[in-house]
Amino acid sequence: MVKTLKLESTSLEYAILPKFIKEDVPDRISVMLIQEENEYSCFDYLAANEDIRKKSAKPVDEDCRVKMSEWCYQVVDFCKFRRETVGIGMSYLDRYLCSKIGQKSLGDRKEYQLVAMTCLYIAIKLHEPLEMETSLLADLSRGCYTEMEFANMEQSILEGIDWRVSGPTPLAFVLHFLTFLPDSIPSCVEEAIFDYARYQTEIAIACHSFVKLRASVVGFAALLNSIEGLDTALLPERIHDRFVRYILSMYTSIDIDEVEETQANISDLMFRLLSKDDTEKYELLLDEDSDEDDDVDLSDDDDDDDFLDDVIDDEDKYDDDDTLSDETPPTPTHRSPTSVMRKTSRTNRNNQ
């Protein structure tokens, strides 16, 4: 059975995108979508190189990725680096293993470990204010690799990925998409959405089945799971629907069916991380949700607090400013597994 990375939730690692670049966000997202489609795409290199792995006594498998991801997060946490740096490093790893020069590493776990450690080293060197010395890497490897081996592997990796080191990550898409939320949404709610989405992207990064997916799909799926997990008093469904329709109308290359499938897969990963007691509670919520589908009026928001009225009033501003167009595709009716928590929470509040 494939292991799943277990992460502890942390506080917001850095602020939401500054307001002064908000006008540039649509263009930035468009560029990121082009990047991931062309220069930064990946495929399932484990399946594609099955012949190489079969010839090895201990071939690289999905568990290897989980272990290296967990190690990388421990390193960045200890060094007080951004956790997104791990996602950047794993992007280097995936694209290197998709290259001709990197294929041979799939038949040697020791070399795979060297590649993963070096990818994190490169990401830290390029995206963090402090550089990690190769001597420290050698110490962290407990003598398995020398400084020269890290230096040689760094050169090999950069050549394998054609020196493309600034690609988009799922978390980068989450941050940019969040700027389309109404200004009336409190910063604490926005930060909660971001932090929950960040947690999901980290879980997805550690799972090999997400390697072939585009970063925008993983980021958007994590973001939707986060939003659907909120109580509607914090983010009304009307705001949620407009938010989704606007993104899908502006960026038509995003496949909503693929996003929904990814939502379900991420939710399944999180479900597997639950303890036995939490699993039973979640299954009970699912049963209650199924039994009450015909009884609960989802359109009745009369009991929401004053904040809900303020948010709904703010929607008129969206219409006046043409920020969210009504000429957009209909929002899919499918709900991700996390949305049952939101619905049940509201039902319990209305029954009080």
N, C-alpha and C positions, 0 to 999 in steps of 0.2 A: 504493500500500500504506500502510495506516495505521501511523503510528509508535507505538511503545510506550515509555512512560516507563521509564527505567533508573535505579534507585536503589541506592545503596550501603547495606549493612546498618550500622546504628548500634547503640550500646549501649542498654540499657533507659532510656527517657526519663524515666520517673518510677515510683515504687513501685506495687506491686499494691495494690488497695483495702485500707485499714486494717481490721484484724480487728474493731474495735469497731462497724462498721456492717454486718457480715456478716449479721446477723439482718434487716436492712432490705432486703437485696439482692433477694429475691423480689418484694417490692412495688415496688421501684424498676424492675425489669425489666418488670413488668406495666404500669406507667405509661408506660415508654418504648415498649412495643409499641402502646399506644393512641395515643400521639403520632404515631408513624410511619405508622400506619394512617389517621389523620385529617388533622391539621394539617400534617404534614411529608412527605406523599407527593409523588412526581414521576412524570412520564411522558416518553416519548421526544419531546422538543420539536423535535429536528431533523427527524424524520419528519413530525410534526404540522404543521410550518410550512415544508414543502417549497416551497410557492408563493412565500413571502417570499424564500427562499434562491435560487430560480431567477431572480428578478428582479435579483439582485445579481451584479456582475462577479466579486467575491471573497467568496462567502458563507462564513459560519462552518461549519466542518466538524469532524470528530473530531480531526484533528491540532491544531487550535487549542486544544482542551482539554488535550491532552498538553503542549503548549508552555507554557501558562499554569500548569499544575500544577507542572511542573518549575521554572518561575520562582518560584512561591510557596514551594516547598520550599527553594530556594536562599536566599530572603529570611529564612525562619524559622530556618534553620540559621545564617546569618550573625548574626542578632540573638539567638541562643540561646533562641528560643521553642520551645514544644512543637510537634512535627510534627502532632499531631492538630488544631491550629489551622487547618491547611490544609484538612482534611476539613470542619471547621465552615464555613469560608469557601466551599468548593465547594458545600456544601449551600445556602448563601444564593444562590449563582450559579444552581444548577439550579432552585430554586423561583422565582427572579426571572424566568428565561427561560421558565418554565411559565406565568407570569402574562400578562395582556393587555398591561400596560405594558412588559413586558420583551421581547415578541416581536420588536419592530423591531430589537433589537440583533443578531438572527441574520442580518441582511442587511448588517451593517457590522462588519468585523473590528476596525476601530479602536475602535468603541464597545464591542464585546465585550471587548476588552482592558481598556478603562476600567472596565467592570462587574466583571471578574474581579479587578483590582487593588483596587477599592473594597471588594469583598466580603472580601478578605483584610484590608484595613484595618479594617473593622467587626469582624471576628472577633478581631483583635489587641486592639482597643480594649475589647471586652467580656470577653475570656477570658484576657488576659495582664496581668501586673502593671504593665507599661510600655506607654504609648500611643505609637503611631507618628504623627508629625506629618504633615499633608497636604503640608507643604513638602518633606519627605523623599520622599513618594510622587511629587511632581512631579519631583524630582531623579532618582529611579529610572526615571521614564518618559522621561528624557533630553529633557525639554522638550515632549513630545507633548501633555501635559495640564497644565492650570493647577490651582492649589489650589481655585479656585472650581468648576471642573468636577468635581473629586472630591467637594466638599461637596454640590453639586447632585445628583450621582449617588447619594451616600449616602442622601439624602432619598428619592429615587426607589426605591431598592432596598428600604428599610425599609417604604415604603408598598406595594410590590409583594408583599412576603412577609408583609404584615399584622403587621409588628413581631414576628414569631415568630422569636426568635434563640437559643433554647436547646433545640434538638431533639437527639435521640440520633444518634450516629455509629457506624459499624461497630466502631471501636476501643472505644467505650464499652460495647458489648455484649460484646466479647471480655473486657474487664476484669471485668464483672459475672459472666459465665458461668464464669470461672476460679475464682471463689470457691466453686463447687460441687465442686472437686477435693478429694480427701481431704487432711487435714492432714499425713498421712504423706509426701506428695510433697514432696521437698526444694525449697526456694525457688529454687535454681539451675535446676532442671528447669522449674518454673513460669515463671520469667523467660525461659527459652529458648523455651518455648511462646509466651509473650506476644510476644517480640521477633520471632519468625518470623511470627506472625499479623499483627502490626503492619505488617511489610514487605508482606504480601499485601494488606492493606486499602489501603495507600498506592498500590499498583499498580492496584487496582480503582478507586480514586477518580479516577485519571487516565484511565480508559477509559470512553468514553461509553456503551458497551453495558451498563454496570452502573447507569446513572442511574435507570432505572425500578425497580430492585430495592430492597427494603426494607433498611435498615441492619442489621436483625437477621439477615437471610439472608446478607448478605455477611460479617458478623462471625462468624456461626456456621460458615459454610463455611471461612473462613480459619482459624478455631480448629481445626476437624476436620482440615484439611490439615496443620496444625502437629502435632497429636497423632499422626496416622497416619504422620507422617514420623519419629517417635521410635522408637528401639529399644525393644522390649518389656521389656528389663531396667530401663529408666527409667520406663516407664509400661505395665504389663501390660495385655493386651487385655481382661482381665476388668474392670479398673478403667475402662478406656476405654469398654467397652460399657455399664456401669452409669451412667457419667457422661452418655452420650448419651441413654440411655433415660429417665433422670431429668429431663433438660431437656425432652425431647419430651413426656413425660407431664404436666409442670407447665405447659408453654406450648404448648397444642394448636394455636395459631394458626400455629405455624412449620411450613411445608410441607417435609417432609424431601426430597421429590422435587426441589423447587426448590433446596434447599440442595445436594443432590448435583450437580445440573447446574451450579450456581455453583462448586462445588469443581472440577469438571472445567475450567470456563472459566478460573478463576484459575490452575490448574495449566498450562493451555495458554499463558497469558500469561507465566508464569515460564519455561516451556520455550523460548519465543521469545527470552528474554533470555540464554539460555545461549550460550556460545561454540561454535564448530564442534566442538572437541575434547570439551567437556562434553556436547554434544548426542549425539555418537557413544557416549560412555560411558553416557548415560542410555538410549539405544536398546538398548544391549547388556544393561543391567539388565532392561529390559522383555522382551527375548528370553529371558533366563535365567529370569525369573519365569514366563513362559508354559511353558517346557520343564519346569520343576520343580514345577508345580502338583500333579501326581499323586504326586510323590516326597516332598515335604516335609510332615511331620506338624506342622500348626500348633498342635496341642494339647500338644505335648511341650515343657514349660518346665523340665525337670529340671536343665538346665545353667545356669539363671539364677543370679545371685549372691545373697548373703545379703539384699541389699536387696529383691529380689523377694519373698522369704518374709515380710519385715516388712510389705510392702504388702498381701500377701494376708491376713496376720493382721489387718490393720487393717480389712479388709472386714467381718469379724465385727462390728466396732464399728458399721458402717453398718447392719447388720441389727438389732442391738440397739437402736440409737437411732431406727430407722425413718427414717433420713435419705434413703435410697434405697429406694423401694418396689419389691417384686418384681412388683406388679400393674401392670406397664407394658407398652406395646406392644413387640413384638420389634424388635431393632435390624436395620436393612437390611444385607444381606450384600454390597452393592456396595462396592468399595474404590476410593478416589480414586487417581489416578496416583502421588501421593507415597508411598503406603503400600508400593509395591514396594521403595523404598529401605530401609524398615524391615525388611521380610521378608528381603531379600537380606542385609542386615547381620547379622541373627540367624542365617541359614543358614550364613554364612561363619564365624561365631563357634562354632557348634555342630560344624562340621566340623574345627575346629582341634584 
